[in-house]
């Protein structure tokens, strides 16, 4: 079923009003570009994506990108009509759905001691494969590199800890990152809640013990995607990381519990 506007938005006239505000909030430049004159233009585009019903295998971020680009390209030709806009959005979303899926992978450090002396484990969350390991394959090994506006990125920090590696298939980097991050968040949530004792549950004390490292490194097939940008954990605390991390053996002894909870 092709993408469409939500029926309740259409019946109420909200879609037409929104497109009217977008037309009024943008101006065509002599050079063919578009100037945003409405201060709330970001909110308007957010609402535009929100009023679209798309197939379930398309992420909201992809709907947002398709609707944004469709409106701007049509606006360069003049004021945008509602019917033409949804047709253009639907066409772009269908083109995206036909794109082949590539394998994407991501790795980060994992806060467990003694991973070198314990074998890794494998898990599956929907279509995301997760494994823990002390060594990366050669094509994932990275050197320290510089990113403009960020600084030096050293993938080899925390040398005495192992890795969590996630892989999936996706049409683009945006879809892949959403799937991989959702899986990683759930993976660590299951681990940490299983480590809690009854007393910790009743006292409601934070007790996360196993975390990903400071940076996360993305690959499409075997091509590193982070030469110009970086994914990172904004709340990473190296001092806290090194303060009594758990042993990998404790993690491995409970791996069947994690699989059951997943």
Secondary structure as UniProt FT lines:
FT   STRAND          4..5
FT   HELIX           7..12
FT   HELIX           14..24
FT   STRAND          26..28
FT   TURN            30..31
FT   STRAND          34..36
FT   TURN            39..40
FT   HELIX           41..50
FT   STRAND          52..53
FT   TURN            56..57
FT   HELIX           60..75
FT   TURN            76..77
FT   HELIX           82..97
FT   STRAND          102..110
FT   HELIX           115..117
FT   STRAND          122..125
FT   TURN            126..127
FT   STRAND          128..133
FT   HELIX           138..140
FT   STRAND          145..147
FT   TURN            148..150
FT   STRAND          151..153
FT   TURN            155..156
FT   TURN            159..160
FT   STRAND          162..170
FT   HELIX           173..195
FT   HELIX           198..203
FT   STRAND          215..220
FT   TURN            221..222
FT   STRAND          223..224
FT   STRAND          231..232
FT   TURN            234..235
FT   HELIX           238..241
FT   HELIX           248..253
FT   HELIX           255..261
//
